[in-house]
Amino acid sequence: MAGPALSRCLSALATNPALRLRALNVCSACGVGQRQQHARLLSSRNRPEGKVLEPVGVFEALKQQGKYETGQLFLHSVFGYRGIVLFPWHARLYDRDVASCSSESKTENSGTQGSKEVKGKTHTYYQVLIDTRDCPHISQRSQTEAVTFLANHDDSRALYAIPGLDYVSHEDILPYSSSDRSPIQHELFERFLSYDPSKALPFVARDTLRAWQEKNHPWLELSDVHRETTENIRVTVIPFYMGMREAQNSHVYWWRYCIRLENLGTEVVQLRERHWRIFSLSGTLETVRGRGVVGREPVLSKEQPAFQYSSHVSLQAPSGHMWGTFRFEKPEGSQLDVRIPPFSLESNKDDKAPPAGYSW
């Protein structure tokens, strides 16, 4: 009989369509007296003759307490990709679906607008690398994640991106181990991590990873996460401050925001429109309407319940707020307006050097 941790992993894989292409073979060699069962993961990949399965690794117990460390291999429980943890972030999660008071968690008032008073609960997220081999498999349910930076002042580009970097919530991690010395394919994998078989987690941080994290900390840091559900459609927003640039004798402040849309029900819905309200501390209120998001109108179904994307906003003021709605369409043609939780756009008070990007 499988232990509780393995049962939860098996349950997650059985009920999550994003992971159905990854099969499990339970090891029977452990015996009745063993405390922990093992599960071997198999990963799918495209070949001319179709999809095949290849071994990936061995499941580990989920961490109910504490956090995952640098070098932890995992499967994403929603999008199914392979990844590796670079380092953790401690964020304030403002969940408008739960009671605002909890005596068991650290809380503080949210600064966002809205009729509800929402408390922020400390929650762990992770900066991770995504295996580039899995990007084709997640492209229909997620814009392949990247972290964007403002370019240097003397660069002709306004923005540049490092693809294959994502922010992952603690509950999205399905940890596993592998004997492969290069289990993740990403251009930064060997630059950031080295192999040390004497360690419990054999992939350890190089000095380049620590230097990159320290140098880019203000532009990478995840501090606030906002979440709200309307009729089984949950919207999660994570804003990031990107920095300030001077343009035509004025200061322009930039933010990136990552949004995940999740269908927690059984009814199929399709995103049709977005409606944003953007308030700037300078006193301006802008309304933005448009079809879909990032050029797509994703369908959220039981088979593919989630979609994630990132976008950007700039203001001529050091702070502001954003809120709005996503309009979804049901199969019979009726429409549903899903609330986007209001969130603050705050600049770093210590706006020092520009992002370092690929500087090591």
GUKELO-895570 format. One record per residue (C-alpha): x, y, z; residue number from 1. Coordinates in Angstrom, 3 decimals. Example, Ala and Ser with C-alpha at 12.3 -4.5 7.8 and 13.67 -1.06 7.14 Angstrom:
<node xx="12.300" yy="-4.500" zz="7.800" dopa="1"/>
<node xx="13.670" yy="-1.060" zz="7.140" dopa="2"/>
This chain:
<node xx="0.000" yy="0.000" zz="0.000" dopa="1"/>
<node xx="1.428" yy="3.380" zz="-1.027" dopa="2"/>
<node xx="2.301" yy="5.893" zz="1.682" dopa="3"/>
<node xx="0.378" yy="9.189" zz="2.043" dopa="4"/>
<node xx="2.943" yy="11.279" zz="0.164" dopa="5"/>
<node xx="3.039" yy="8.914" zz="-2.814" dopa="6"/>
<node xx="-0.756" yy="8.636" zz="-2.785" dopa="7"/>
<node xx="-1.016" yy="12.415" zz="-3.059" dopa="8"/>
<node xx="1.447" yy="12.419" zz="-5.971" dopa="9"/>
<node xx="-0.425" yy="9.609" zz="-7.718" dopa="10"/>
<node xx="-3.712" yy="11.403" zz="-7.116" dopa="11"/>
<node xx="-2.329" yy="14.643" zz="-8.536" dopa="12"/>
<node xx="-1.112" yy="12.865" zz="-11.644" dopa="13"/>
<node xx="-4.336" yy="10.914" zz="-12.067" dopa="14"/>
<node xx="-6.555" yy="13.989" zz="-11.818" dopa="15"/>
<node xx="-4.354" yy="16.538" zz="-13.586" dopa="16"/>
<node xx="-4.622" yy="16.314" zz="-17.382" dopa="17"/>
<node xx="-1.418" yy="18.298" zz="-17.817" dopa="18"/>
<node xx="0.499" yy="15.353" zz="-16.364" dopa="19"/>
<node xx="-1.319" yy="12.457" zz="-18.033" dopa="20"/>
<node xx="1.430" yy="12.012" zz="-20.593" dopa="21"/>
<node xx="3.779" yy="11.166" zz="-17.725" dopa="22"/>
<node xx="3.257" yy="7.573" zz="-16.518" dopa="23"/>
<node xx="4.152" yy="6.004" zz="-13.163" dopa="24"/>
<node xx="5.478" yy="2.560" zz="-12.334" dopa="25"/>
<node xx="5.367" yy="1.845" zz="-8.605" dopa="26"/>
<node xx="8.418" yy="-0.048" zz="-7.334" dopa="27"/>
<node xx="7.462" yy="-3.274" zz="-5.558" dopa="28"/>
<node xx="10.979" yy="-3.927" zz="-4.212" dopa="29"/>
<node xx="10.503" yy="-1.820" zz="-1.093" dopa="30"/>
<node xx="8.686" yy="-4.498" zz="0.922" dopa="31"/>
<node xx="5.970" yy="-4.147" zz="3.532" dopa="32"/>
<node xx="8.314" yy="-2.804" zz="6.211" dopa="33"/>
<node xx="9.538" yy="0.175" zz="4.146" dopa="34"/>
<node xx="8.268" yy="3.593" zz="5.180" dopa="35"/>
<node xx="8.450" yy="5.145" zz="1.724" dopa="36"/>
<node xx="7.410" yy="3.812" zz="-1.641" dopa="37"/>
<node xx="9.132" yy="4.890" zz="-4.850" dopa="38"/>
<node xx="7.652" yy="5.898" zz="-8.175" dopa="39"/>
<node xx="9.546" yy="6.125" zz="-11.436" dopa="40"/>
<node xx="8.521" yy="8.987" zz="-13.669" dopa="41"/>
<node xx="8.291" yy="8.653" zz="-17.407" dopa="42"/>
<node xx="8.332" yy="11.715" zz="-19.617" dopa="43"/>
<node xx="6.794" yy="12.136" zz="-23.067" dopa="44"/>
<node xx="8.498" yy="13.701" zz="-26.034" dopa="45"/>
<node xx="7.629" yy="14.152" zz="-29.701" dopa="46"/>
<node xx="9.163" yy="11.839" zz="-32.274" dopa="47"/>
<node xx="8.247" yy="11.543" zz="-35.988" dopa="48"/>
<node xx="6.411" yy="8.295" zz="-35.267" dopa="49"/>
<node xx="4.529" yy="9.845" zz="-32.333" dopa="50"/>
<node xx="4.913" yy="10.319" zz="-28.623" dopa="51"/>
<node xx="7.054" yy="7.939" zz="-26.596" dopa="52"/>
<node xx="7.892" yy="7.638" zz="-22.919" dopa="53"/>
<node xx="11.343" yy="7.930" zz="-21.386" dopa="54"/>
<node xx="12.465" yy="7.544" zz="-17.753" dopa="55"/>
<node xx="12.884" yy="10.765" zz="-15.798" dopa="56"/>
<node xx="13.475" yy="9.916" zz="-12.148" dopa="57"/>
<node xx="12.048" yy="8.778" zz="-8.820" dopa="58"/>
<node xx="9.332" yy="10.597" zz="-6.904" dopa="59"/>
<node xx="10.155" yy="11.993" zz="-3.477" dopa="60"/>
<node xx="7.815" yy="12.815" zz="-0.596" dopa="61"/>
<node xx="6.062" yy="16.173" zz="-0.752" dopa="62"/>
<node xx="7.281" yy="18.725" zz="1.785" dopa="63"/>
<node xx="4.400" yy="19.611" zz="4.076" dopa="64"/>
<node xx="6.707" yy="21.705" zz="6.271" dopa="65"/>
<node xx="9.731" yy="23.758" zz="5.333" dopa="66"/>
<node xx="10.850" yy="24.594" zz="1.822" dopa="67"/>
<node xx="12.580" yy="22.965" zz="-1.145" dopa="68"/>
<node xx="16.247" yy="23.818" zz="-1.576" dopa="69"/>
<node xx="18.397" yy="24.883" zz="-4.509" dopa="70"/>
<node xx="18.880" yy="21.945" zz="-6.872" dopa="71"/>
<node xx="15.529" yy="20.229" zz="-6.210" dopa="72"/>
<node xx="14.180" yy="18.586" zz="-9.379" dopa="73"/>
<node xx="10.413" yy="18.677" zz="-9.830" dopa="74"/>
<node xx="7.426" yy="18.283" zz="-12.101" dopa="75"/>
<node xx="5.007" yy="21.214" zz="-12.246" dopa="76"/>
<node xx="1.677" yy="19.921" zz="-10.937" dopa="77"/>
<node xx="-0.369" yy="22.188" zz="-13.232" dopa="78"/>
<node xx="1.654" yy="22.524" zz="-16.444" dopa="79"/>
<node xx="3.579" yy="19.256" zz="-16.263" dopa="80"/>
<node xx="7.023" yy="20.541" zz="-17.224" dopa="81"/>
<node xx="10.314" yy="19.397" zz="-15.685" dopa="82"/>
<node xx="12.233" yy="22.024" zz="-13.735" dopa="83"/>
<node xx="14.809" yy="22.679" zz="-11.060" dopa="84"/>
<node xx="14.665" yy="25.067" zz="-8.098" dopa="85"/>
<node xx="17.184" yy="27.932" zz="-8.133" dopa="86"/>
<node xx="16.157" yy="29.687" zz="-4.903" dopa="87"/>
<node xx="13.042" yy="30.446" zz="-2.828" dopa="88"/>
<node xx="11.106" yy="33.688" zz="-2.312" dopa="89"/>
<node xx="8.825" yy="34.498" zz="0.616" dopa="90"/>
<node xx="5.784" yy="36.345" zz="-0.713" dopa="91"/>
<node xx="2.654" yy="37.843" zz="0.834" dopa="92"/>
<node xx="-0.385" yy="36.035" zz="-0.600" dopa="93"/>
<node xx="-3.559" yy="38.139" zz="-0.598" dopa="94"/>
<node xx="-6.320" yy="35.594" zz="-1.139" dopa="95"/>
<node xx="-9.744" yy="37.244" zz="-1.431" dopa="96"/>
<node xx="-11.453" yy="33.842" zz="-1.254" dopa="97"/>
<node xx="-10.553" yy="33.024" zz="2.330" dopa="98"/>
<node xx="-11.259" yy="34.607" zz="5.705" dopa="99"/>
<node xx="-9.160" yy="37.717" zz="6.277" dopa="100"/>
<node xx="-8.080" yy="36.751" zz="9.787" dopa="101"/>
<node xx="-5.942" yy="33.794" zz="10.862" dopa="102"/>
<node xx="-4.318" yy="33.518" zz="14.248" dopa="103"/>
<node xx="-1.902" yy="30.880" zz="12.957" dopa="104"/>
<node xx="-0.259" yy="32.859" zz="10.131" dopa="105"/>
<node xx="1.734" yy="36.040" zz="9.788" dopa="106"/>
<node xx="-0.506" yy="38.731" zz="8.317" dopa="107"/>
<node xx="-0.502" yy="42.344" zz="7.316" dopa="108"/>
<node xx="-2.943" yy="44.671" zz="5.625" dopa="109"/>
<node xx="-3.050" yy="44.798" zz="1.857" dopa="110"/>
<node xx="-2.519" yy="48.171" zz="0.280" dopa="111"/>
<node xx="-4.701" yy="47.421" zz="-2.727" dopa="112"/>
<node xx="-8.025" yy="48.996" zz="-3.502" dopa="113"/>
<node xx="-11.294" yy="47.116" zz="-3.155" dopa="114"/>
<node xx="-14.273" yy="46.742" zz="-0.877" dopa="115"/>
<node xx="-12.804" yy="43.805" zz="1.041" dopa="116"/>
<node xx="-10.060" yy="44.118" zz="3.612" dopa="117"/>
<node xx="-7.621" yy="41.357" zz="2.749" dopa="118"/>
<node xx="-4.787" yy="40.060" zz="4.882" dopa="119"/>
<node xx="-1.497" yy="38.910" zz="3.443" dopa="120"/>
<node xx="-0.324" yy="35.434" zz="4.447" dopa="121"/>
<node xx="3.331" yy="34.422" zz="4.100" dopa="122"/>
<node xx="3.741" yy="31.907" zz="1.277" dopa="123"/>
<node xx="6.768" yy="30.303" zz="-0.420" dopa="124"/>
<node xx="7.438" yy="30.607" zz="-4.142" dopa="125"/>
<node xx="10.475" yy="29.461" zz="-6.112" dopa="126"/>
<node xx="12.581" yy="30.827" zz="-8.936" dopa="127"/>
<node xx="13.035" yy="27.862" zz="-11.280" dopa="128"/>
<node xx="14.519" yy="26.828" zz="-14.593" dopa="129"/>
<node xx="12.197" yy="25.112" zz="-17.090" dopa="130"/>
<node xx="13.443" yy="22.190" zz="-19.189" dopa="131"/>
<node xx="13.398" yy="23.483" zz="-22.768" dopa="132"/>
<node xx="12.410" yy="20.026" zz="-24.070" dopa="133"/>
<node xx="9.029" yy="20.428" zz="-22.374" dopa="134"/>
<node xx="8.191" yy="23.867" zz="-23.799" dopa="135"/>
<node xx="6.387" yy="22.433" zz="-26.881" dopa="136"/>
<node xx="4.127" yy="20.398" zz="-24.582" dopa="137"/>
<node xx="3.009" yy="23.390" zz="-22.476" dopa="138"/>
<node xx="2.664" yy="25.985" zz="-25.260" dopa="139"/>
<node xx="-1.083" yy="25.411" zz="-25.603" dopa="140"/>
<node xx="-1.786" yy="25.996" zz="-21.926" dopa="141"/>
<node xx="0.891" yy="28.527" zz="-21.017" dopa="142"/>
<node xx="2.873" yy="31.266" zz="-22.637" dopa="143"/>
<node xx="6.416" yy="29.890" zz="-22.183" dopa="144"/>
<node xx="7.605" yy="31.845" zz="-19.188" dopa="145"/>
<node xx="10.506" yy="34.296" zz="-19.267" dopa="146"/>
<node xx="11.764" yy="36.971" zz="-16.919" dopa="147"/>
<node xx="11.981" yy="40.330" zz="-18.650" dopa="148"/>
<node xx="14.326" yy="43.147" zz="-17.707" dopa="149"/>
<node xx="14.668" yy="46.760" zz="-18.733" dopa="150"/>
<node xx="17.618" yy="47.129" zz="-21.046" dopa="151"/>
<node xx="20.513" yy="49.391" zz="-20.111" dopa="152"/>
<node xx="20.168" yy="53.078" zz="-20.922" dopa="153"/>
<node xx="22.501" yy="52.786" zz="-23.919" dopa="154"/>
<node xx="20.638" yy="49.784" zz="-25.366" dopa="155"/>
<node xx="18.243" yy="50.403" zz="-28.261" dopa="156"/>
<node xx="15.831" yy="47.778" zz="-26.884" dopa="157"/>
<node xx="13.315" yy="48.765" zz="-24.228" dopa="158"/>
<node xx="13.089" yy="45.222" zz="-22.812" dopa="159"/>
<node xx="14.920" yy="41.931" zz="-23.059" dopa="160"/>
<node xx="13.996" yy="38.512" zz="-21.748" dopa="161"/>
<node xx="15.647" yy="35.420" zz="-20.289" dopa="162"/>
<node xx="13.388" yy="32.555" zz="-21.408" dopa="163"/>
<node xx="12.667" yy="29.473" zz="-19.356" dopa="164"/>
<node xx="12.592" yy="31.175" zz="-15.947" dopa="165"/>
<node xx="9.405" yy="30.820" zz="-13.933" dopa="166"/>
<node xx="7.997" yy="31.473" zz="-10.461" dopa="167"/>
<node xx="6.370" yy="28.399" zz="-8.917" dopa="168"/>
<node xx="4.220" yy="28.119" zz="-5.807" dopa="169"/>
<node xx="5.178" yy="25.560" zz="-3.156" dopa="170"/>
<node xx="2.072" yy="23.449" zz="-3.817" dopa="171"/>
<node xx="2.903" yy="23.259" zz="-7.547" dopa="172"/>
<node xx="6.083" yy="21.277" zz="-6.828" dopa="173"/>
<node xx="6.089" yy="17.481" zz="-7.327" dopa="174"/>
<node xx="9.670" yy="16.645" zz="-6.271" dopa="175"/>
<node xx="11.736" yy="13.860" zz="-7.771" dopa="176"/>
<node xx="15.363" yy="12.717" zz="-7.936" dopa="177"/>
<node xx="17.409" yy="11.553" zz="-10.904" dopa="178"/>
<node xx="20.749" yy="9.826" zz="-11.487" dopa="179"/>
<node xx="21.192" yy="11.821" zz="-14.696" dopa="180"/>
<node xx="24.034" yy="14.336" zz="-14.389" dopa="181"/>
<node xx="22.207" yy="16.691" zz="-16.794" dopa="182"/>
<node xx="18.512" yy="16.113" zz="-16.034" dopa="183"/>
<node xx="17.430" yy="19.592" zz="-17.160" dopa="184"/>
<node xx="18.189" yy="21.143" zz="-20.536" dopa="185"/>
<node xx="18.510" yy="24.915" zz="-20.288" dopa="186"/>
<node xx="21.301" yy="27.238" zz="-21.370" dopa="187"/>
<node xx="21.777" yy="28.422" zz="-17.769" dopa="188"/>
<node xx="21.713" yy="25.004" zz="-16.091" dopa="189"/>
<node xx="25.475" yy="24.362" zz="-16.108" dopa="190"/>
<node xx="26.269" yy="28.036" zz="-15.621" dopa="191"/>
<node xx="24.191" yy="28.205" zz="-12.438" dopa="192"/>
<node xx="24.580" yy="24.675" zz="-11.000" dopa="193"/>
<node xx="27.359" yy="22.126" zz="-10.594" dopa="194"/>
<node xx="27.187" yy="18.386" zz="-9.920" dopa="195"/>
<node xx="28.363" yy="17.075" zz="-6.539" dopa="196"/>
<node xx="27.334" yy="13.425" zz="-5.941" dopa="197"/>
<node xx="28.334" yy="13.661" zz="-2.259" dopa="198"/>
<node xx="25.413" yy="16.022" zz="-1.535" dopa="199"/>
<node xx="21.847" yy="14.954" zz="-0.712" dopa="200"/>
<node xx="20.793" yy="17.247" zz="-3.572" dopa="201"/>
<node xx="23.639" yy="16.687" zz="-6.056" dopa="202"/>
<node xx="23.061" yy="19.915" zz="-7.992" dopa="203"/>
<node xx="24.525" yy="22.802" zz="-6.005" dopa="204"/>
<node xx="24.645" yy="26.536" zz="-6.639" dopa="205"/>
<node xx="27.706" yy="27.939" zz="-8.370" dopa="206"/>
<node xx="29.113" yy="31.322" zz="-7.424" dopa="207"/>
<node xx="27.636" yy="32.657" zz="-10.664" dopa="208"/>
<node xx="24.101" yy="31.855" zz="-9.454" dopa="209"/>
<node xx="24.660" yy="33.539" zz="-6.100" dopa="210"/>
<node xx="26.222" yy="36.598" zz="-7.767" dopa="211"/>
<node xx="23.405" yy="36.818" zz="-10.318" dopa="212"/>
<node xx="20.743" yy="36.556" zz="-7.614" dopa="213"/>
<node xx="22.397" yy="39.235" zz="-5.484" dopa="214"/>
<node xx="22.969" yy="41.619" zz="-8.394" dopa="215"/>
<node xx="19.462" yy="41.241" zz="-9.822" dopa="216"/>
<node xx="17.598" yy="40.878" zz="-6.516" dopa="217"/>
<node xx="15.501" yy="44.096" zz="-6.872" dopa="218"/>
<node xx="14.250" yy="43.032" zz="-10.322" dopa="219"/>
<node xx="13.691" yy="39.359" zz="-9.544" dopa="220"/>
<node xx="12.082" yy="39.668" zz="-6.128" dopa="221"/>
<node xx="8.560" yy="38.384" zz="-5.760" dopa="222"/>
<node xx="6.823" yy="40.157" zz="-2.864" dopa="223"/>
<node xx="3.025" yy="40.168" zz="-3.372" dopa="224"/>
<node xx="0.630" yy="37.620" zz="-4.890" dopa="225"/>
<node xx="-3.089" yy="38.371" zz="-5.373" dopa="226"/>
<node xx="-5.805" yy="35.771" zz="-5.926" dopa="227"/>
<node xx="-9.578" yy="35.826" zz="-6.430" dopa="228"/>
<node xx="-12.167" yy="33.348" zz="-7.714" dopa="229"/>
<node xx="-15.401" yy="34.107" zz="-9.576" dopa="230"/>
<node xx="-17.738" yy="31.162" zz="-10.260" dopa="231"/>
<node xx="-14.918" yy="28.579" zz="-10.268" dopa="232"/>
<node xx="-12.555" yy="30.705" zz="-12.381" dopa="233"/>
<node xx="-9.544" yy="31.679" zz="-10.305" dopa="234"/>
<node xx="-7.261" yy="34.559" zz="-11.267" dopa="235"/>
<node xx="-3.800" yy="34.865" zz="-9.699" dopa="236"/>
<node xx="-1.679" yy="37.981" zz="-10.281" dopa="237"/>
<node xx="2.004" yy="38.504" zz="-9.422" dopa="238"/>
<node xx="3.400" yy="42.003" zz="-10.115" dopa="239"/>
<node xx="7.134" yy="42.731" zz="-10.412" dopa="240"/>
<node xx="8.820" yy="46.113" zz="-10.421" dopa="241"/>
<node xx="11.302" yy="46.379" zz="-13.307" dopa="242"/>
<node xx="12.880" yy="49.799" zz="-12.822" dopa="243"/>
<node xx="12.729" yy="53.393" zz="-13.994" dopa="244"/>
<node xx="13.904" yy="55.055" zz="-17.189" dopa="245"/>
<node xx="14.083" yy="58.691" zz="-18.239" dopa="246"/>
<node xx="12.205" yy="59.633" zz="-21.394" dopa="247"/>
<node xx="11.588" yy="63.154" zz="-22.730" dopa="248"/>
<node xx="12.530" yy="64.822" zz="-19.444" dopa="249"/>
<node xx="10.196" yy="62.598" zz="-17.410" dopa="250"/>
<node xx="10.544" yy="59.399" zz="-15.394" dopa="251"/>
<node xx="8.835" yy="56.248" zz="-16.676" dopa="252"/>
<node xx="8.356" yy="53.373" zz="-14.221" dopa="253"/>
<node xx="7.933" yy="49.809" zz="-15.500" dopa="254"/>
<node xx="6.279" yy="46.694" zz="-14.085" dopa="255"/>
<node xx="5.791" yy="43.158" zz="-15.315" dopa="256"/>
<node xx="2.784" yy="41.145" zz="-14.146" dopa="257"/>
<node xx="2.229" yy="37.413" zz="-14.418" dopa="258"/>
<node xx="-1.342" yy="36.094" zz="-14.540" dopa="259"/>
<node xx="-2.627" yy="32.556" zz="-14.167" dopa="260"/>
<node xx="-6.204" yy="31.674" zz="-15.103" dopa="261"/>
<node xx="-7.554" yy="28.407" zz="-13.663" dopa="262"/>
<node xx="-10.860" yy="26.641" zz="-14.207" dopa="263"/>
<node xx="-11.666" yy="24.903" zz="-10.923" dopa="264"/>
<node xx="-15.002" yy="23.577" zz="-12.200" dopa="265"/>
<node xx="-16.123" yy="21.155" zz="-14.894" dopa="266"/>
<node xx="-17.779" yy="23.560" zz="-17.362" dopa="267"/>
<node xx="-15.702" yy="24.588" zz="-20.396" dopa="268"/>
<node xx="-15.134" yy="28.338" zz="-20.755" dopa="269"/>
<node xx="-13.192" yy="30.456" zz="-23.240" dopa="270"/>
<node xx="-11.565" yy="33.813" zz="-22.571" dopa="271"/>
<node xx="-12.902" yy="36.438" zz="-24.981" dopa="272"/>
<node xx="-12.088" yy="39.908" zz="-23.633" dopa="273"/>
<node xx="-9.992" yy="41.749" zz="-21.079" dopa="274"/>
<node xx="-10.965" yy="45.002" zz="-19.356" dopa="275"/>
<node xx="-8.312" yy="46.796" zz="-17.314" dopa="276"/>
<node xx="-8.430" yy="49.909" zz="-15.170" dopa="277"/>
<node xx="-5.014" yy="51.424" zz="-14.455" dopa="278"/>
<node xx="-4.697" yy="54.216" zz="-11.884" dopa="279"/>
<node xx="-1.488" yy="56.225" zz="-11.577" dopa="280"/>
<node xx="-0.367" yy="58.213" zz="-8.555" dopa="281"/>
<node xx="-0.102" yy="61.167" zz="-10.937" dopa="282"/>
<node xx="-3.920" yy="61.177" zz="-10.998" dopa="283"/>
<node xx="-4.609" yy="59.533" zz="-14.347" dopa="284"/>
<node xx="-7.076" yy="56.654" zz="-14.783" dopa="285"/>
<node xx="-6.688" yy="54.614" zz="-17.959" dopa="286"/>
<node xx="-9.123" yy="52.043" zz="-19.351" dopa="287"/>
<node xx="-7.828" yy="49.258" zz="-21.587" dopa="288"/>
<node xx="-10.121" yy="46.853" zz="-23.453" dopa="289"/>
<node xx="-9.200" yy="44.188" zz="-25.963" dopa="290"/>
<node xx="-9.741" yy="40.716" zz="-27.335" dopa="291"/>
<node xx="-8.171" yy="37.856" zz="-25.386" dopa="292"/>
<node xx="-4.689" yy="38.113" zz="-23.884" dopa="293"/>
<node xx="-1.271" yy="38.116" zz="-25.614" dopa="294"/>
<node xx="-3.027" yy="37.449" zz="-28.920" dopa="295"/>
<node xx="-4.834" yy="34.344" zz="-27.701" dopa="296"/>
<node xx="-8.290" yy="33.368" zz="-26.473" dopa="297"/>
<node xx="-7.523" yy="30.270" zz="-24.376" dopa="298"/>
<node xx="-10.089" yy="27.582" zz="-23.636" dopa="299"/>
<node xx="-10.115" yy="26.350" zz="-20.030" dopa="300"/>
<node xx="-11.480" yy="22.819" zz="-19.750" dopa="301"/>
<node xx="-11.153" yy="19.771" zz="-17.517" dopa="302"/>
<node xx="-8.410" yy="18.518" zz="-19.844" dopa="303"/>
<node xx="-6.513" yy="21.835" zz="-19.929" dopa="304"/>
<node xx="-7.692" yy="23.806" zz="-16.891" dopa="305"/>
<node xx="-5.065" yy="26.554" zz="-16.721" dopa="306"/>
<node xx="-3.400" yy="29.256" zz="-18.788" dopa="307"/>
<node xx="-0.550" yy="31.539" zz="-17.731" dopa="308"/>
<node xx="0.942" yy="34.630" zz="-19.365" dopa="309"/>
<node xx="2.952" yy="37.775" zz="-18.608" dopa="310"/>
<node xx="2.590" yy="41.364" zz="-19.745" dopa="311"/>
<node xx="3.939" yy="44.822" zz="-18.910" dopa="312"/>
<node xx="2.702" yy="48.258" zz="-17.877" dopa="313"/>
<node xx="4.464" yy="51.611" zz="-17.497" dopa="314"/>
<node xx="3.443" yy="54.722" zz="-15.557" dopa="315"/>
<node xx="4.822" yy="58.228" zz="-15.253" dopa="316"/>
<node xx="4.560" yy="57.926" zz="-11.480" dopa="317"/>
<node xx="6.329" yy="55.690" zz="-8.930" dopa="318"/>
<node xx="3.157" yy="53.842" zz="-7.941" dopa="319"/>
<node xx="-0.377" yy="53.002" zz="-8.962" dopa="320"/>
<node xx="-3.079" yy="50.325" zz="-8.959" dopa="321"/>
<node xx="-4.568" yy="47.912" zz="-11.488" dopa="322"/>
<node xx="-7.822" yy="45.953" zz="-11.454" dopa="323"/>
<node xx="-10.450" yy="44.774" zz="-13.922" dopa="324"/>
<node xx="-12.287" yy="41.786" zz="-15.383" dopa="325"/>
<node xx="-11.842" yy="38.966" zz="-17.864" dopa="326"/>
<node xx="-14.911" yy="38.106" zz="-19.918" dopa="327"/>
<node xx="-15.394" yy="34.387" zz="-20.532" dopa="328"/>
<node xx="-17.875" yy="32.685" zz="-22.830" dopa="329"/>
<node xx="-19.672" yy="29.445" zz="-21.991" dopa="330"/>
<node xx="-20.558" yy="26.761" zz="-24.596" dopa="331"/>
<node xx="-24.188" yy="27.888" zz="-24.849" dopa="332"/>
<node xx="-23.098" yy="31.461" zz="-25.560" dopa="333"/>
<node xx="-23.662" yy="33.100" zz="-22.169" dopa="334"/>
<node xx="-20.904" yy="35.294" zz="-20.784" dopa="335"/>
<node xx="-19.225" yy="35.545" zz="-17.410" dopa="336"/>
<node xx="-17.212" yy="38.491" zz="-16.084" dopa="337"/>
<node xx="-14.410" yy="37.228" zz="-13.838" dopa="338"/>
<node xx="-12.840" yy="39.702" zz="-11.436" dopa="339"/>
<node xx="-9.122" yy="40.438" zz="-11.567" dopa="340"/>
<node xx="-8.025" yy="41.062" zz="-7.967" dopa="341"/>
<node xx="-6.845" yy="44.659" zz="-7.458" dopa="342"/>
<node xx="-3.109" yy="44.973" zz="-6.920" dopa="343"/>
<node xx="-0.596" yy="47.713" zz="-6.247" dopa="344"/>
<node xx="2.207" yy="48.816" zz="-8.522" dopa="345"/>
<node xx="5.005" yy="49.918" zz="-6.204" dopa="346"/>
<node xx="8.501" yy="51.040" zz="-7.135" dopa="347"/>
<node xx="11.582" yy="50.241" zz="-5.113" dopa="348"/>
<node xx="12.411" yy="53.131" zz="-2.843" dopa="349"/>
<node xx="16.097" yy="52.461" zz="-3.465" dopa="350"/>
<node xx="16.234" yy="52.639" zz="-7.261" dopa="351"/>
<node xx="19.912" yy="52.051" zz="-7.816" dopa="352"/>
<node xx="21.695" yy="50.525" zz="-10.785" dopa="353"/>
<node xx="19.841" yy="49.136" zz="-13.822" dopa="354"/>
<node xx="19.219" yy="45.370" zz="-14.012" dopa="355"/>
<node xx="22.349" yy="43.351" zz="-14.615" dopa="356"/>
<node xx="20.752" yy="40.675" zz="-16.816" dopa="357"/>
<node xx="23.485" yy="38.455" zz="-18.233" dopa="358"/>
<node xx="26.305" yy="40.244" zz="-16.378" dopa="359"/>
<node xx="28.070" yy="37.792" zz="-14.094" dopa="360"/>
